[in-house]
């Protein structure tokens, strides 16, 4: 746990340095960036930011898998939505093979 926290601090510091050098912030605004800016404003402590990012990294796979499961169930239950999604994918991707 201590090693993981240390690594998380390193990653957050790297993100903080990257944010300080980018020209267009809007291209780099994600959850971690929002947390860093909240810390800069004094809304969060460094420990708050570290804990939020750590929890996001640990919990994300579980919550993502549950969310995807229910999303797939809903798509299967609503064939017109599925058809619309497939049309949009075909419009965007065209004849290219789908990739992750």
C-alpha positions as CSV (number, residue, x, y, z in Angstrom):
1,X,0.0,0.0,0.0
2,X,2.9,2.4,0.9
3,X,4.6,1.6,-2.4
4,X,1.4,2.1,-4.3
5,X,0.9,5.5,-2.7
6,X,4.4,6.5,-3.5
7,X,4.0,5.5,-7.1
8,X,0.7,7.4,-7.3
9,X,2.4,10.6,-6.0
10,X,5.0,10.3,-8.7
11,X,2.3,9.9,-11.4
12,X,0.4,12.9,-10.1
13,X,3.5,15.0,-10.0
14,X,4.2,14.0,-13.6
15,X,0.7,15.0,-14.6
16,X,1.1,18.3,-12.7
17,X,4.3,19.0,-14.6
18,X,2.6,18.1,-18.0
19,X,-0.3,20.4,-17.2
20,X,2.1,23.3,-16.5
21,X,3.7,23.0,-20.0
22,X,0.7,22.4,-22.3
23,X,-0.6,25.1,-24.6
24,X,-4.2,24.0,-24.8
25,X,-5.5,22.9,-21.4
26,X,-8.9,21.8,-22.8
27,X,-7.2,18.9,-24.6
28,X,-5.7,17.6,-21.3
29,X,-8.7,18.1,-18.9
30,X,-9.6,14.9,-17.3
31,X,-10.6,13.8,-13.8
32,X,-7.0,13.9,-12.5
33,X,-6.4,17.3,-14.0
34,X,-9.6,18.6,-12.3
35,X,-8.3,17.3,-8.9
36,X,-5.0,18.9,-9.4
37,X,-6.6,22.3,-10.2
38,X,-8.9,21.9,-7.1
39,X,-5.7,21.4,-5.0
40,X,-4.2,24.5,-6.6
41,X,-7.3,26.5,-5.6
42,X,-7.1,25.2,-2.1
43,X,-10.2,23.1,-2.3
44,X,-8.4,19.8,-1.8
45,X,-5.2,18.8,-0.1
46,X,-2.4,16.8,-1.8
47,X,-3.5,13.8,0.3
48,X,-7.1,14.2,-1.0
49,X,-5.9,14.2,-4.6
50,X,-3.7,11.2,-4.1
51,X,-6.5,9.3,-2.4
52,X,-9.0,10.1,-5.1
53,X,-6.7,9.1,-7.9
54,X,-5.7,5.9,-6.0
55,X,-9.3,4.9,-5.5
56,X,-10.2,5.7,-9.1
57,X,-7.3,3.4,-10.2
58,X,-8.4,0.6,-7.9
59,X,-12.1,0.8,-8.3
60,X,-12.4,1.7,-11.9
61,X,-12.1,-1.9,-13.3
62,X,-15.0,-3.2,-11.1
63,X,-17.3,-0.2,-11.8
64,X,-16.4,-0.2,-15.5
65,X,-17.3,-3.9,-15.9
66,X,-20.6,-3.5,-14.1
67,X,-21.5,-0.4,-16.2
68,X,-20.6,-2.2,-19.5
69,X,-22.6,-5.2,-18.5
70,X,-25.8,-3.1,-17.9
71,X,-25.1,-1.0,-21.0
72,X,-25.0,-4.2,-23.1
73,X,-28.2,-5.5,-21.5
74,X,-30.0,-2.2,-22.3
75,X,-28.8,-2.2,-25.9
76,X,-30.0,-5.8,-26.3
77,X,-33.4,-4.8,-24.9
78,X,-33.7,-1.8,-27.2
79,X,-33.0,-3.0,-30.8
80,X,-33.8,0.4,-32.4
81,X,-31.1,2.0,-30.3
82,X,-28.7,-0.8,-31.3
83,X,-29.5,-0.1,-35.0
84,X,-28.9,3.6,-34.5
85,X,-25.5,2.9,-32.8
86,X,-24.5,0.5,-35.6
87,X,-25.4,3.1,-38.3
88,X,-23.3,5.7,-36.5
89,X,-20.4,3.3,-36.2
90,X,-20.6,2.6,-39.9
91,X,-20.7,6.3,-40.7
92,X,-17.7,7.1,-38.6
93,X,-15.6,4.0,-39.3
94,X,-16.7,3.2,-42.8
95,X,-15.2,0.0,-44.3
96,X,-12.3,0.0,-41.8
97,X,-12.1,-2.9,-39.4
98,X,-13.1,-2.0,-35.8
99,X,-10.3,-1.8,-33.3
100,X,-10.1,-1.4,-29.6
